[in-house]
Amino acid sequence: MRRAYFALWGGAGLAVLVTAMAALSLFWTPYDPTVLDVQARLQGPSGTHVFGTDHLGRDVLSMIMAGARNSIMVALIAVGIGMGAGVPLGLLAAAKGGWLDDVLMRINDLLFAFPALILAILITAAFGPGAINAIIAIGIFNIPVFARLTRATALSLWQRDFILAARLSGKNAAHISIEHILPNITGLLLVQGSIQFSMGIIAEAGLSYLGLGVQPPAASWGRMLFDGQTMTGFAPWLAIFPGLAILISVLGFNLLGDGLRDLLDPRTRRGRK
């Protein structure tokens, strides 16, 4: 339990730090992250520019703050798409079973065969690069994750006595799924959502690194890594700081998910007593 609380509070602290930085960037950044100042290009960290400047003279700290906003927005909407579509599909498959369950799970298997990167390439080829297409690709990838998790946990609950009592009272499958199944799996879905959120941040950074995600002049951690990769020998801060931002964000949300899982799963709690 001590480890669970450490993971929970440590992850929550890092997650709050990143989220607060993203929220602050909506109202204030040290400099405008889109303004070019060629005379100040490639300045190292100093009192004027805490994280230095890039090859176009943009303030790196301001870009990281704006990049946090974009990364969180993409990951949040993508996870929302995954949960919004995957959870109802999983509940439906578990409640109905039979051929409908088989069809839905085979569609999920098909979606699993196309990772977010491949989906982004396909969508980009059809509609062009951009944040919206990155959100769609990551969101579609998240749908089968939540659908399979929901189905597996719901199937185990359908065999429980309190579900049998609900059925004997005359409630139909839809009412049971919403009133009894869903509340009992909400904790597990929140844990998975936290983990998928961190994966969404990685996916957004990877897509932006390849030029398929957030487009300039909007700031993106992945784009910053791409721009700084050829200058690490004489301007290492261009890769170090966005890399640390990705590391801290992913670590924070993963620790938060681990802590929630340890606290919400009774089997885990018993095993740690």
C-alpha positions in Angstrom: 0.0 0.0 0.0 2.9 2.4 0.7 4.1 1.9 -2.9 0.6 2.5 -4.2 0.3 5.8 -2.4 3.8 6.8 -3.5 2.9 6.0 -7.2 -0.4 7.8 -6.8 0.8 11.0 -5.3 4.0 11.1 -7.2 2.2 10.6 -10.5 -0.5 13.1 -9.5 2.1 15.7 -8.7 3.8 15.3 -12.1 0.5 15.2 -13.9 -0.7 18.4 -12.1 2.6 20.1 -12.9 2.3 19.4 -16.6 -1.4 20.3 -16.7 -0.8 23.5 -14.8 1.9 24.5 -17.3 -0.5 23.8 -20.2 -3.2 25.8 -18.5 -0.9 28.7 -17.8 0.2 28.8 -21.4 -3.4 29.7 -22.4 -2.9 33.1 -20.7 0.9 33.7 -20.4 4.2 32.5 -21.7 7.6 34.3 -21.1 7.7 35.1 -24.9 5.4 34.5 -27.8 6.3 31.0 -29.0 5.5 31.8 -32.6 7.6 35.0 -32.9 11.0 34.7 -34.6 14.0 36.6 -33.4 17.0 35.7 -35.5 19.4 37.8 -33.6 18.7 35.7 -30.5 19.0 32.4 -32.2 20.7 29.4 -30.5 21.3 31.2 -27.2 22.0 28.9 -24.3 19.9 28.8 -21.1 20.3 32.1 -19.2 18.3 34.5 -17.1 16.8 36.0 -20.3 15.8 32.7 -21.8 15.7 30.1 -19.1 15.7 27.1 -21.5 17.6 28.9 -24.3 16.4 29.7 -27.8 16.1 27.6 -31.0 17.6 28.0 -34.4 14.9 30.6 -35.3 15.3 32.6 -32.0 12.1 31.3 -30.4 12.1 30.9 -26.6 12.3 27.2 -25.8 10.4 27.4 -22.5 7.5 29.2 -24.1 7.4 26.6 -26.8 7.4 23.8 -24.2 4.5 25.4 -22.4 2.5 25.8 -25.6 3.5 22.2 -26.6 2.1 20.9 -23.3 -1.2 22.5 -24.2 -1.3 20.9 -27.6 -0.1 17.4 -26.4 -2.7 17.4 -23.6 -5.5 18.5 -25.9 -4.7 15.8 -28.5 -4.3 13.0 -25.9 -7.5 14.1 -23.9 -9.7 14.2 -27.0 -8.3 10.9 -28.3 -8.9 9.1 -25.0 -12.4 10.6 -25.0 -13.0 9.2 -28.4 -11.7 5.8 -27.3 -13.8 5.7 -24.2 -16.9 7.2 -25.8 -17.0 4.6 -28.5 -15.2 1.6 -26.9 -17.1 1.4 -23.6 -20.6 1.2 -25.1 -19.3 -1.4 -27.7 -17.8 -3.5 -24.9 -21.0 -3.3 -22.8 -23.1 -4.2 -25.8 -20.9 -7.2 -26.7 -20.9 -8.5 -23.2 -24.7 -8.1 -22.8 -25.8 -9.6 -26.1 -23.1 -12.2 -26.8 -23.5 -14.5 -29.7 -22.9 -13.4 -33.3 -22.9 -9.7 -32.3 -20.1 -10.3 -29.8 -18.1 -12.2 -32.5 -18.6 -9.4 -35.1 -17.6 -6.6 -32.7 -14.5 -8.4 -31.4 -13.4 -9.2 -35.0 -13.7 -5.5 -35.9 -11.7 -4.7 -32.8 -9.0 -7.2 -33.9 -8.9 -5.5 -37.3 -8.4 -2.1 -35.7 -5.6 -3.5 -33.5 -3.8 -4.5 -36.7 -3.4 -0.8 -37.6 -1.3 1.1 -34.9 -1.9 4.8 -34.5 1.1 5.6 -36.7 -0.2 3.5 -39.6 -3.7 5.0 -39.2 -2.2 8.5 -39.2 -0.3 7.8 -42.4 -3.4 6.5 -44.1 -5.5 9.5 -42.9 -2.8 11.9 -43.8 -2.5 10.5 -47.3 -6.3 11.1 -47.7 -6.8 14.4 -45.9 -3.4 15.9 -45.2 -1.4 16.3 -41.9 -2.7 18.1 -38.9 -3.8 17.9 -35.3 -7.3 16.8 -36.1 -6.2 13.9 -38.1 -3.7 12.9 -35.4 -6.6 13.0 -32.9 -8.7 10.8 -35.1 -5.9 8.3 -35.6 -5.1 8.0 -31.9 -8.8 8.0 -31.0 -9.6 5.1 -33.4 -6.6 3.1 -32.0 -8.0 3.6 -28.4 -11.5 2.3 -29.3 -10.6 -1.4 -29.3 -8.5 -1.0 -26.1 -11.5 0.2 -24.1 -13.9 -2.1 -25.9 -12.0 -5.3 -25.1 -11.3 -4.2 -21.5 -15.0 -3.3 -20.9 -16.2 -6.6 -22.5 -13.8 -8.7 -20.4 -14.7 -7.1 -17.1 -18.4 -7.0 -17.9 -18.6 -10.6 -18.8 -17.2 -11.6 -15.4 -19.8 -9.4 -13.7 -22.7 -10.9 -15.7 -22.1 -14.1 -13.7 -22.4 -12.5 -10.3 -25.4 -13.0 -8.0 -26.4 -9.3 -7.9 -26.7 -9.3 -11.7 -28.9 -12.4 -11.5 -31.1 -10.6 -8.9 -31.4 -7.6 -11.2 -32.5 -9.8 -14.1 -35.1 -11.6 -11.9 -36.5 -8.2 -10.9 -37.3 -7.6 -14.6 -34.6 -5.2 -15.7 -33.4 -5.6 -19.3 -29.8 -5.8 -20.5 -29.5 -2.1 -21.2 -30.6 -1.1 -17.7 -28.3 -3.7 -16.1 -25.3 -2.5 -18.1 -25.8 1.1 -17.2 -27.0 0.8 -13.6 -25.0 -2.1 -12.4 -22.1 -3.1 -14.8 -20.8 0.4 -15.7 -20.5 1.7 -12.1 -18.5 -1.4 -11.1 -16.0 -1.0 -13.8 -15.6 2.8 -13.7 -12.4 2.5 -11.6 -10.8 0.2 -14.0 -11.7 2.4 -16.9 -10.2 5.4 -15.2 -6.9 3.5 -14.7 -6.8 2.5 -18.3 -7.7 6.0 -19.3 -4.7 7.4 -17.4 -2.4 4.9 -19.1 -3.9 5.6 -22.6 -3.5 9.3 -21.9 0.3 8.9 -21.5 0.4 6.7 -24.6 -1.5 9.5 -26.4 1.1 12.0 -25.5 3.8 9.7 -26.9 1.8 9.1 -30.0 1.2 12.8 -30.6 4.9 13.5 -30.1 5.8 10.7 -32.5 3.4 11.9 -35.2 4.6 15.5 -34.9 8.2 14.2 -35.1 7.3 12.7 -38.5 5.4 15.8 -39.6 2.0 14.2 -39.3 0.7 15.8 -36.2 0.5 19.4 -35.0 1.7 21.7 -37.7 3.9 24.8 -37.5 3.7 27.5 -36.2 1.9 25.7 -33.4 4.4 24.3 -30.9 4.8 20.5 -30.5 7.3 18.5 -28.4 7.8 16.0 -31.2 8.5 18.8 -33.7 10.9 20.4 -31.3 12.8 17.1 -31.0 12.9 16.8 -34.8 14.2 20.3 -35.2 16.9 19.8 -32.5 18.2 16.4 -33.5 20.8 17.8 -35.9 22.0 20.4 -33.4 22.6 18.3 -30.3 26.4 18.7 -30.6 26.4 22.5 -30.1 22.8 23.2 -28.8 21.9 20.1 -26.7 19.1 22.0 -24.9 17.0 21.9 -28.0 16.5 18.2 -27.5 17.0 17.8 -23.8 14.2 20.0 -22.6 11.4 18.7 -24.9 12.6 15.2 -24.2 12.4 15.8 -20.5 8.9 17.3 -20.9 7.7 14.1 -22.7 9.5 11.9 -20.0 7.9 13.8 -17.1 4.4 13.7 -18.6 4.4 10.1 -19.5 6.0 9.1 -16.2 3.4 11.1 -14.3 0.4 9.7 -15.9 1.7 6.2 -15.9 2.5 6.4 -12.1 -1.0 7.9 -11.6 -2.5 4.9 -13.4 -0.4 2.4 -11.5 -1.4 4.0 -8.2 -5.1 4.0 -9.0 -4.9 0.4 -10.1 -3.2 -0.7 -6.8 -5.7 1.3 -4.7 -8.9 0.3 -6.7 -8.2 -3.4 -7.3 -9.1 -5.4 -4.2 -6.9 -8.3 -5.2 -3.9 -5.9 -5.4 -4.7 -4.4 -2.0 -4.9 -7.9 -0.4 -1.6 -8.9 -2.0 0.2 -5.8 -0.6 -1.1 -6.1 3.0 
